[in-house]
Amino acid sequence: MNWFIQDAWAQAEGQPDPLVSFLPLILIFVVFYFFLIRPQNKRQKEHREMVSNLSVDDEVVTSGGVLGKVTEVSEQFLTVEVADGVQLKVQRHTIGAVMPKGTIKGV
């Protein structure tokens, strides 16, 4: 009947070192920080700087894919001209990218 229930043998050593038991958790956090958290924070900082430096006559693309030229800048909103006489008012944070000058003429 010994093959159904294993014998309990005393362990030769005491408790493992607490640092060794937390080492995998610490390693996972370090990996997440360098591969996920740090690059995301860098992208957010770059986007905030890009949005704060917007000015009139910048050519931009919104996060929805609308290409236009900035005609008016306020604290929270921008007015973007997408065609002759067609202006859209968009929030600053919805700007996805600033395009090089002359992009609208090439389209």
ABEGO torsion letter per residue (X at the ends): XAAABBBBBBBABBBBBAAAAAAAAAAAAAAAAAAAAAAAAAAAAAAAAAAAABBBGBBBBBAAGBBBBBABBBAABBBBBABBGBBBBBBAAABABBBBBGAAAAX
